[in-house]
């Protein structure tokens, strides 16, 4: 199984969102904390989409192998 752009970008966005969330909490800035939570959630969804794409590709390859004589 490979790695695609959505997986990488999603996990990077997830990590930066977590950092922003914690930084906002530490300095007492609820707006930055909320922005970080949103960014983290979007990153999680994007990474999940990338994971689903890879599973789909893998299933297509497996099905193709099974149908060949």
Secondary structure by P-SEA (a helix, b strand, c coil): ccccaaaaaaaaaaaaaaaaaaaaaaaccaaaaaaaaaaaaaaaaaaaaaaaaaaaaaaaaaaaaaacc
